[in-house]
Amino acid sequence: MKKSTKLRLVGGLILIFNFWLIGAYSISGLPVLLMTFGFAIVFEYMVVKPLSKSKADGDQHETGA
């Protein structure tokens, strides 16, 4: 399994936990938006993309391409 897939699975688990928090504490409005879409966007662009990109760069250097 690719590193990016593993990271996205971790992000999905965190989102499920956020959904539980939203339901358990009856959170509504802007906090819900930030806890779902905000988290997903930030996680993708700040964690998954940079780590996947550095992995891809490392693969190119190893193969000599």
C-alpha positions as semicolon CSV with decimal commas, in nm:
position;residue;x (nm);y (nm);z (nm)
1;M;0,000;0,000;0,000
2;K;0,132;0,345;-0,088
3;K;0,225;0,591;0,184
4;S;-0,035;0,840;0,057
5;T;-0,307;0,575;0,088
6;K;-0,207;0,499;0,446
7;L;-0,209;0,870;0,531
8;R;-0,554;0,912;0,375
9;L;-0,682;0,619;0,583
10;V;-0,551;0,790;0,898
11;G;-0,721;1,112;0,786
12;G;-1,045;0,919;0,733
13;L;-1,026;0,778;1,086
14;I;-0,977;1,128;1,223
15;L;-1,280;1,246;1,023
16;I;-1,490;0,963;1,168
17;F;-1,381;1,072;1,516
18;N;-1,477;1,430;1,427
19;F;-1,821;1,311;1,313
20;W;-1,862;1,135;1,646
21;L;-1,768;1,455;1,830
22;I;-2,015;1,655;1,621
23;G;-2,296;1,413;1,704
24;A;-2,209;1,357;2,069
25;Y;-2,186;1,727;2,153
26;S;-2,451;1,853;1,909
27;I;-2,206;2,087;1,740
28;S;-2,347;2,292;1,454
29;G;-2,258;2,576;1,222
30;L;-1,909;2,687;1,132
31;P;-1,727;2,447;1,367
32;V;-1,880;2,154;1,176
33;L;-1,755;2,297;0,849
34;L;-1,406;2,343;0,991
35;M;-1,399;1,997;1,151
36;T;-1,495;1,824;0,826
37;F;-1,402;2,008;0,507
38;G;-1,143;2,227;0,676
39;F;-0,964;1,928;0,826
40;A;-0,981;1,728;0,502
41;I;-0,839;2,011;0,290
42;V;-0,563;2,101;0,534
43;F;-0,469;1,737;0,590
44;E;-0,450;1,668;0,216
45;Y;-0,243;1,974;0,125
46;M;-0,027;2,006;0,437
47;V;0,040;1,638;0,514
48;V;-0,043;1,397;0,231
49;K;0,077;1,595;-0,073
50;P;0,418;1,701;0,066
51;L;0,498;1,354;0,201
52;S;0,382;1,183;-0,118
53;K;0,580;1,429;-0,328
54;S;0,899;1,373;-0,130
55;K;0,851;0,998;-0,166
56;A;0,804;1,032;-0,543
57;D;1,115;1,251;-0,568
58;G;1,312;0,988;-0,378
59;D;1,194;0,716;-0,615
60;Q;1,313;0,914;-0,918
61;H;1,657;0,966;-0,770
62;E;1,693;0,597;-0,689
63;T;1,608;0,483;-1,042
64;G;1,822;0,751;-1,203
65;A;1,534;0,894;-1,407
